[in-house]
Amino acid sequence: MAEENTVFVGKKGTMAYVLAVVTQMNQQNTKEVLIKARGKAISRAVDVAEIVKNKFVTNVKINGINISTEEINTEDGSILKVSAIEIKLVK
């Protein structure tokens, strides 16, 4: 999937990401959008997917959820393991 069809969820408010997903699905006539998040933002990503599915684009379906652990190098050189999620929404 192309990078432009991906929404990375971080520290902004949930509705900012909902707007990003809905905009991509409507404006670019995109058939699928991938929502990605790591760590504490995972619950926000799930909220975004559910709000989009239930309130804004009711014909969208969750086509797949992938979970993984990513290793990140910290500033002091140690490796930190962080949970990650990808949620694929398809029209």
Kinemage of the C-alpha trace (Angstrom):
@kinemage 1
@onewidth
@group {chain A} dominant
@subgroup {mainchain}
@vectorlist {calphas} color= white
{ca met a 1} P 0.000 0.000 0.000
{ca ala a 2} L 1.228 3.485 -0.802
{ca glu a 3} L 2.516 5.699 2.012
{ca glu a 4} L 0.006 8.446 1.160
{ca asn a 5} L -2.792 6.080 2.195
{ca thr a 6} L -1.334 5.743 5.694
{ca val a 7} L -2.337 7.762 8.762
{ca phe a 8} L 0.183 7.685 11.607
{ca val a 9} L -1.576 8.196 14.948
{ca gly a 10} L 0.345 10.106 17.598
{ca lys a 11} L -0.370 12.686 20.310
{ca lys a 12} L -2.995 14.871 18.602
{ca gly a 13} L -6.665 14.632 19.439
{ca thr a 14} L -8.620 11.662 18.139
{ca met a 15} L -10.807 13.762 15.831
{ca ala a 16} L -7.763 15.128 13.994
{ca tyr a 17} L -6.938 11.591 12.857
{ca val a 18} L -10.588 10.789 12.114
{ca leu a 19} L -10.644 13.837 9.817
{ca ala a 20} L -7.425 12.693 8.112
{ca val a 21} L -8.849 9.212 7.421
{ca val a 22} L -12.229 10.512 6.205
{ca thr a 23} L -10.516 13.090 3.979
{ca gln a 24} L -8.333 10.429 2.378
{ca met a 25} L -11.265 8.109 1.772
{ca asn a 26} L -13.451 10.833 0.226
{ca gln a 27} L -11.145 13.270 -1.601
{ca gln a 28} L -8.727 10.905 -3.275
{ca asn a 29} L -11.404 8.253 -3.894
{ca thr a 30} L -9.158 5.839 -2.013
{ca lys a 31} L -10.458 2.326 -1.462
{ca glu a 32} L -8.272 1.600 1.589
{ca val a 33} L -6.478 3.488 4.351
{ca leu a 34} L -3.966 2.074 6.812
{ca ile a 35} L -3.974 3.442 10.372
{ca lys a 36} L -0.670 2.921 12.199
{ca ala a 37} L 0.263 3.576 15.824
{ca arg a 38} L 2.851 2.617 18.424
{ca gly a 39} L 2.848 2.433 22.203
{ca lys a 40} L 0.333 4.571 24.057
{ca ala a 41} L -1.244 5.768 20.792
{ca ile a 42} L -2.615 2.277 20.024
{ca ser a 43} L -5.863 2.893 21.911
{ca arg a 44} L -6.307 6.181 20.042
{ca ala a 45} L -5.839 4.351 16.715
{ca val a 46} L -8.556 1.856 17.660
{ca asp a 47} L -10.847 4.770 18.593
{ca val a 48} L -10.154 6.427 15.231
{ca ala a 49} L -11.032 3.256 13.308
{ca glu a 50} L -14.258 2.740 15.264
{ca ile a 51} L -15.388 6.375 14.941
{ca val a 52} L -14.730 6.383 11.189
{ca lys a 53} L -16.539 3.059 10.753
{ca asn a 54} L -19.572 3.852 12.899
{ca lys a 55} L -20.158 7.583 12.343
{ca phe a 56} L -18.532 8.966 9.201
{ca val a 57} L -17.974 6.320 6.509
{ca thr a 58} L -20.528 3.659 7.373
{ca asn a 59} L -19.733 1.508 4.323
{ca val a 60} L -16.120 0.964 5.456
{ca lys a 61} L -14.958 -2.355 6.891
{ca ile a 62} L -11.939 -3.334 8.954
{ca asn a 63} L -10.065 -5.630 6.585
{ca gly a 64} L -7.187 -6.585 8.857
{ca ile a 65} L -5.356 -5.815 12.050
{ca asn a 66} L -1.652 -6.502 12.412
{ca ile a 67} L 0.155 -6.264 15.735
{ca ser a 68} L 3.899 -6.355 16.210
{ca thr a 69} L 6.788 -5.277 18.395
{ca glu a 70} L 9.243 -2.737 17.029
{ca glu a 71} L 12.714 -2.117 18.376
{ca ile a 72} L 13.745 1.512 18.749
{ca asn a 73} L 17.247 2.742 19.560
{ca thr a 74} L 17.139 5.285 22.386
{ca glu a 75} L 19.481 8.246 22.780
{ca asp a 76} L 21.677 6.382 25.279
{ca gly a 77} L 22.142 3.512 22.808
{ca ser a 78} L 19.853 0.962 24.444
{ca ile a 79} L 17.098 -0.841 22.559
{ca leu a 80} L 13.482 -0.218 23.555
{ca lys a 81} L 10.728 -2.602 22.463
{ca val a 82} L 7.459 -0.872 21.577
{ca ser a 83} L 4.142 -2.457 20.603
{ca ala a 84} L 2.678 -1.415 17.252
{ca ile a 85} L -0.632 -1.845 15.450
{ca glu a 86} L -1.830 -1.471 11.866
{ca ile a 87} L -5.554 -1.301 11.125
{ca lys a 88} L -6.637 -1.564 7.473
{ca leu a 89} L -9.921 0.113 6.566
{ca val a 90} L -11.437 -0.784 3.180
{ca lys a 91} L -14.469 0.634 1.349
